[in-house]
């Protein structure tokens, strides 16, 4: 049985991970890394984002436990540490899709949209 302190710590870590996912660039990094490990230079080219920005986002993802770093000489290669992140993204995406479909259905029925 978890103590209140353990529950609080787990909640804090969970929120940290969810916050790491609440950024388009970080999600794009994760989706790119799903295809295989990559270095910062390759991520910069693929994403069209400044190197400092990519490095900052990778640090957030590492701190949240979502990516890992492997050094080879002077090169640093990043890869996915926790594949379950893609299940979370899929669940959220599915929920958004259902919500959009509900809105479209409501608009078609009534001709207006009310929340």
C-alpha atoms as an extended CHARMM CRD file, in Angstrom:
* protein
*
       115  EXT
         1         1  UNK       CA              0.0000000000        0.0000000000        0.0000000000  PROA      1               0.0000000000
         2         2  UNK       CA              1.3620000000        3.4090000000       -0.9710000000  PROA      2               0.0000000000
         3         3  UNK       CA              1.7290000000        6.1800000000        1.5490000000  PROA      3               0.0000000000
         4         4  UNK       CA              0.3870000000        9.6670000000        0.9160000000  PROA      4               0.0000000000
         5         5  UNK       CA              3.9520000000       10.8090000000        0.2070000000  PROA      5               0.0000000000
         6         6  UNK       CA              4.4320000000        8.0460000000       -2.3910000000  PROA      6               0.0000000000
         7         7  UNK       CA              1.0770000000        8.8470000000       -4.0090000000  PROA      7               0.0000000000
         8         8  UNK       CA              1.9550000000       12.5240000000       -4.1150000000  PROA      8               0.0000000000
         9         9  UNK       CA              5.3590000000       11.7780000000       -5.6550000000  PROA      9               0.0000000000
        10        10  UNK       CA              3.7860000000        9.4630000000       -8.2610000000  PROA      10              0.0000000000
        11        11  UNK       CA              1.2090000000       12.1280000000       -9.1450000000  PROA      11              0.0000000000
        12        12  UNK       CA              3.9600000000       14.7200000000       -9.5200000000  PROA      12              0.0000000000
        13        13  UNK       CA              5.9450000000       12.4530000000      -11.8660000000  PROA      13              0.0000000000
        14        14  UNK       CA              2.8140000000       11.6600000000      -13.8660000000  PROA      14              0.0000000000
        15        15  UNK       CA              2.0350000000       15.3540000000      -14.2750000000  PROA      15              0.0000000000
        16        16  UNK       CA              5.6490000000       15.9980000000      -15.3170000000  PROA      16              0.0000000000
        17        17  UNK       CA              5.3040000000       13.3600000000      -18.0310000000  PROA      17              0.0000000000
        18        18  UNK       CA              1.9890000000       14.7590000000      -19.2510000000  PROA      18              0.0000000000
        19        19  UNK       CA              3.4720000000       18.2550000000      -19.3830000000  PROA      19              0.0000000000
        20        20  UNK       CA              6.3220000000       16.8980000000      -21.4960000000  PROA      20              0.0000000000
        21        21  UNK       CA              3.7090000000       15.7180000000      -24.0020000000  PROA      21              0.0000000000
        22        22  UNK       CA              1.9400000000       19.0880000000      -24.0740000000  PROA      22              0.0000000000
        23        23  UNK       CA              4.1950000000       20.5870000000      -26.7390000000  PROA      23              0.0000000000
        24        24  UNK       CA              3.9830000000       20.0760000000      -30.4960000000  PROA      24              0.0000000000
        25        25  UNK       CA              7.7480000000       20.0130000000      -31.0460000000  PROA      25              0.0000000000
        26        26  UNK       CA              8.2450000000       17.3980000000      -28.3210000000  PROA      26              0.0000000000
        27        27  UNK       CA              5.5100000000       15.2030000000      -29.7930000000  PROA      27              0.0000000000
        28        28  UNK       CA              7.0900000000       15.5780000000      -33.2500000000  PROA      28              0.0000000000
        29        29  UNK       CA             10.4640000000       14.5570000000      -31.7490000000  PROA      29              0.0000000000
        30        30  UNK       CA              8.8710000000       11.4690000000      -30.2050000000  PROA      30              0.0000000000
        31        31  UNK       CA              7.2020000000       10.5270000000      -33.4800000000  PROA      31              0.0000000000
        32        32  UNK       CA             10.5150000000       10.8870000000      -35.3220000000  PROA      32              0.0000000000
        33        33  UNK       CA             12.3280000000        8.8060000000      -32.6850000000  PROA      33              0.0000000000
        34        34  UNK       CA              9.6700000000        6.1100000000      -33.0170000000  PROA      34              0.0000000000
        35        35  UNK       CA             11.3180000000        5.3400000000      -36.3790000000  PROA      35              0.0000000000
        36        36  UNK       CA             14.7190000000        4.8470000000      -34.7060000000  PROA      36              0.0000000000
        37        37  UNK       CA             17.4200000000        6.6580000000      -32.7980000000  PROA      37              0.0000000000
        38        38  UNK       CA             18.6450000000       10.0120000000      -34.0130000000  PROA      38              0.0000000000
        39        39  UNK       CA             21.1670000000       12.6900000000      -33.1660000000  PROA      39              0.0000000000
        40        40  UNK       CA             20.3400000000       16.3590000000      -32.6380000000  PROA      40              0.0000000000
        41        41  UNK       CA             21.5830000000       17.3820000000      -36.0940000000  PROA      41              0.0000000000
        42        42  UNK       CA             19.2720000000       14.9220000000      -37.7950000000  PROA      42              0.0000000000
        43        43  UNK       CA             16.3430000000       16.0250000000      -35.6210000000  PROA      43              0.0000000000
        44        44  UNK       CA             17.0430000000       19.6870000000      -36.4510000000  PROA      44              0.0000000000
        45        45  UNK       CA             17.0000000000       18.9130000000      -40.1720000000  PROA      45              0.0000000000
        46        46  UNK       CA             13.8750000000       16.7660000000      -39.9370000000  PROA      46              0.0000000000
        47        47  UNK       CA             11.8790000000       19.1610000000      -37.7440000000  PROA      47              0.0000000000
        48        48  UNK       CA             13.0940000000       22.4830000000      -39.1270000000  PROA      48              0.0000000000
        49        49  UNK       CA             13.6070000000       23.7590000000      -35.5880000000  PROA      49              0.0000000000
        50        50  UNK       CA             16.7020000000       25.4940000000      -34.1660000000  PROA      50              0.0000000000
        51        51  UNK       CA             19.3460000000       23.2880000000      -32.5420000000  PROA      51              0.0000000000
        52        52  UNK       CA             19.0000000000       25.0330000000      -29.1700000000  PROA      52              0.0000000000
        53        53  UNK       CA             15.2600000000       24.4220000000      -29.2140000000  PROA      53              0.0000000000
        54        54  UNK       CA             15.6290000000       20.7290000000      -30.1000000000  PROA      54              0.0000000000
        55        55  UNK       CA             18.2260000000       20.2820000000      -27.3390000000  PROA      55              0.0000000000
        56        56  UNK       CA             15.9480000000       21.9790000000      -24.8090000000  PROA      56              0.0000000000
        57        57  UNK       CA             13.0070000000       19.7740000000      -25.7800000000  PROA      57              0.0000000000
        58        58  UNK       CA             15.1440000000       16.6300000000      -25.6370000000  PROA      58              0.0000000000
        59        59  UNK       CA             16.2140000000       17.5690000000      -22.1080000000  PROA      59              0.0000000000
        60        60  UNK       CA             12.5530000000       17.8450000000      -21.0600000000  PROA      60              0.0000000000
        61        61  UNK       CA             11.7810000000       14.4730000000      -22.6340000000  PROA      61              0.0000000000
        62        62  UNK       CA             14.7990000000       12.8700000000      -20.9270000000  PROA      62              0.0000000000
        63        63  UNK       CA             13.8640000000       14.3300000000      -17.5550000000  PROA      63              0.0000000000
        64        64  UNK       CA             10.3500000000       12.9140000000      -17.9770000000  PROA      64              0.0000000000
        65        65  UNK       CA             11.8190000000        9.4710000000      -18.7260000000  PROA      65              0.0000000000
        66        66  UNK       CA             10.5010000000        9.3320000000      -22.2730000000  PROA      66              0.0000000000
        67        67  UNK       CA             13.7940000000        9.3000000000      -24.1990000000  PROA      67              0.0000000000
        68        68  UNK       CA             17.2410000000        8.0320000000      -23.4720000000  PROA      68              0.0000000000
        69        69  UNK       CA             20.6920000000        9.1670000000      -24.5720000000  PROA      69              0.0000000000
        70        70  UNK       CA             23.5330000000        7.0410000000      -25.9550000000  PROA      70              0.0000000000
        71        71  UNK       CA             26.9390000000        8.5850000000      -26.5010000000  PROA      71              0.0000000000
        72        72  UNK       CA             29.2790000000        7.4000000000      -29.2200000000  PROA      72              0.0000000000
        73        73  UNK       CA             32.4710000000        9.4310000000      -29.3120000000  PROA      73              0.0000000000
        74        74  UNK       CA             31.3890000000       13.0500000000      -29.6730000000  PROA      74              0.0000000000
        75        75  UNK       CA             27.9550000000       12.0890000000      -30.9870000000  PROA      75              0.0000000000
        76        76  UNK       CA             24.8320000000       11.7970000000      -28.8360000000  PROA      76              0.0000000000
        77        77  UNK       CA             22.0170000000        9.5760000000      -30.0460000000  PROA      77              0.0000000000
        78        78  UNK       CA             18.4870000000        9.7400000000      -28.6740000000  PROA      78              0.0000000000
        79        79  UNK       CA             15.8930000000        6.9940000000      -28.6810000000  PROA      79              0.0000000000
        80        80  UNK       CA             12.5540000000        6.1800000000      -27.1020000000  PROA      80              0.0000000000
        81        81  UNK       CA             12.8830000000        4.9320000000      -23.5420000000  PROA      81              0.0000000000
        82        82  UNK       CA              9.2170000000        4.2140000000      -22.8450000000  PROA      82              0.0000000000
        83        83  UNK       CA              7.1870000000        2.9540000000      -25.8010000000  PROA      83              0.0000000000
        84        84  UNK       CA              3.9580000000        3.3130000000      -23.7950000000  PROA      84              0.0000000000
        85        85  UNK       CA              4.0620000000        7.0300000000      -24.6310000000  PROA      85              0.0000000000
        86        86  UNK       CA              2.6210000000        6.1500000000      -28.0460000000  PROA      86              0.0000000000
        87        87  UNK       CA             -0.3520000000        4.4280000000      -26.4210000000  PROA      87              0.0000000000
        88        88  UNK       CA             -1.0110000000        7.6120000000      -24.4300000000  PROA      88              0.0000000000
        89        89  UNK       CA             -0.7860000000        9.7260000000      -27.5870000000  PROA      89              0.0000000000
        90        90  UNK       CA             -3.1400000000        7.3440000000      -29.4170000000  PROA      90              0.0000000000
        91        91  UNK       CA             -5.6980000000        7.4150000000      -26.5790000000  PROA      91              0.0000000000
        92        92  UNK       CA             -5.6790000000       11.2170000000      -26.5220000000  PROA      92              0.0000000000
        93        93  UNK       CA             -5.8600000000       11.4140000000      -30.3190000000  PROA      93              0.0000000000
        94        94  UNK       CA             -8.7960000000        8.9840000000      -30.3810000000  PROA      94              0.0000000000
        95        95  UNK       CA            -10.5910000000       11.0540000000      -27.7440000000  PROA      95              0.0000000000
        96        96  UNK       CA            -10.0690000000       14.2470000000      -29.7460000000  PROA      96              0.0000000000
        97        97  UNK       CA            -11.3490000000       12.5300000000      -32.8930000000  PROA      97              0.0000000000
        98        98  UNK       CA            -14.4910000000       11.2990000000      -31.0910000000  PROA      98              0.0000000000
        99        99  UNK       CA            -15.0930000000       14.7700000000      -29.6760000000  PROA      99              0.0000000000
       100       100  UNK       CA            -14.7610000000       16.3560000000      -33.1340000000  PROA      100             0.0000000000
       101       101  UNK       CA            -17.1990000000       13.8040000000      -34.5520000000  PROA      101             0.0000000000
       102       102  UNK       CA            -19.6910000000       14.5750000000      -31.7600000000  PROA      102             0.0000000000
       103       103  UNK       CA            -19.4190000000       18.2920000000      -32.5150000000  PROA      103             0.0000000000
       104       104  UNK       CA            -19.9350000000       17.7060000000      -36.2350000000  PROA      104             0.0000000000
       105       105  UNK       CA            -22.9730000000       15.5270000000      -35.5270000000  PROA      105             0.0000000000
       106       106  UNK       CA            -24.4600000000       18.1130000000      -33.1460000000  PROA      106             0.0000000000
       107       107  UNK       CA            -23.9420000000       20.9020000000      -35.7030000000  PROA      107             0.0000000000
       108       108  UNK       CA            -25.5760000000       18.8370000000      -38.4510000000  PROA      108             0.0000000000
       109       109  UNK       CA            -28.5950000000       18.0900000000      -36.2660000000  PROA      109             0.0000000000
       110       110  UNK       CA            -29.1930000000       21.5500000000      -34.9230000000  PROA      110             0.0000000000
       111       111  UNK       CA            -27.3830000000       23.8380000000      -37.3020000000  PROA      111             0.0000000000
       112       112  UNK       CA            -25.5460000000       25.3920000000      -34.3140000000  PROA      112             0.0000000000
       113       113  UNK       CA            -22.9020000000       24.3690000000      -31.8400000000  PROA      113             0.0000000000
       114       114  UNK       CA            -23.4410000000       24.5180000000      -28.0950000000  PROA      114             0.0000000000
       115       115  UNK       CA            -21.1430000000       23.2060000000      -25.4250000000  PROA      115             0.0000000000
